[in-house]
Amino acid sequence: MLLIAPVCDGQDVGESWLAHQWADLLSKHARVTLLTSHKRDHIPPSEQLSGVRVVEWPEPRGVGRFERFNSLLQPGYPLFYVRARRWIKAELAKGTHFDIAHQVVPVAMRYPSPASGVGVPMVIGPVGGGLDSPPAFTLEEGATPWYQRLRSLDQWRFKRDPLLRRTYEQADCVVGIAPYVNQLLADLHLQRLETMSETAVRRLPPLVDRSGRTGATRLLWVGRVIRTKGLRDVIRSLSLLRDLDVRLDVIGDGNDRAACEALVRELALDGVVVFHGSLPRREVDAFYDAADIFVFPSYREPGGNVALEAMASGLPVIVCERGGPGANVNEDCAITLAANNPDQLARDCAAALRLLSTDRQLRLRMGAAGRQLVEDTHLWDHRVKKMLDLYDDLLGDSV
């Protein structure tokens, strides 16, 4: 198989890490050729992946200087596209055969694939993004950087960009990360559309016994501290729970942290909310173990792997019903919230926290159900098996 991922790095985060999981795990079942690039100051994928034929190009100079801009717009992608398409055509001209091509990242639905239209059955995805903020929340999000405003062009490009339309309409299958993607792609003439979360849990952590805990109920929020991730709403909800003995640990950093810290002071929640900043993976795992409830009401979240990590750790979760987190849970393990406006979200979040904080047995039951759901559905092994079954179905025989 031909695997296409403009970024792939098991020592990085985000899409680079996701692509590395796909390459590593699919290589256990298929002969994988990976087309990718690498950051100049990172270990190349060819040195990280054994059992994978890696064709890689260095990232263009200067591209990685602005991390957020780079992750959103992938300014190095046009050069990668040209190099990869040229390589694919040259290999096919030499007689190289690929059963299937699969472009796994970028997740955002704004990039044509170099494998489109070359005569190899193609899968693209899981893809997502494109969620807008509910209007009542936008006033608190502040000025949107110019490069983020370019996302508004995505739907226009699906109507006007022939390369992008060809990628999606000629693909044998498009995989969306959640059901909402179906609506975003409704105007395209897709051959097939499936749904699968773009992320998963590699393995279940050791089981934690929370049945005999005493003291404050430990709440946990993990993520990039930006307005859309819902941390302000959690903080506001705590001002409605002053009669309860709860503590919120915040793991992560971002441009909304100062506003969140100011809100804590304004609401006199010092000592209730503790900001820990960005932490190494092993320390984050320790916070999952110490927590009793995971609360993450992100209202514009396409994926939301942190909720899956919390469920794997045996925690009940509170998430918004829109986007990926709401699609990855059920009522046995999660309380899902609407996101109509900040006041409503804070009130509903407070009600959910009150319910779980005052009912230990409910917390334990929901935590156990979430862990079981991850074991049954949200491990990487399940994602890979489902993808391999899709390949088989598309090809009509075993890969």
Protein Blocks (a to p, Z undefined) as FASTA:
>chain_A
ZZddfbacfkbghjllmmmmmmmmmmmmbccdddddddfkbccfklmpghiacdddddde
hklmpmmlmmmnommlmmmmmmmmmmmmmmmmnopacfbdcdfbdfbfcbccfkgonlpa
cdedjdeehiacdfklmmmnopadfklmmmmmmmmmmmmmmklmmmmmmpmbdcdfbfkl
mmmmmmpccfbdcdddfbdcfbdcddddfklggcjddddddddddfklommmmmmmmmmm
mmpccddddedddjklmmmmmmmmmnopghjaccebjadfklmmmmmmmpmbdcdddfbb
fkopmlmmmmmnopacdddfehjllmmpcfkloccdddfbfklmmmmmmmmmmmmmmmmk
lmmmmmmmmmmmmmmmmgmklmmmmmmmmmmmmnopaZZ
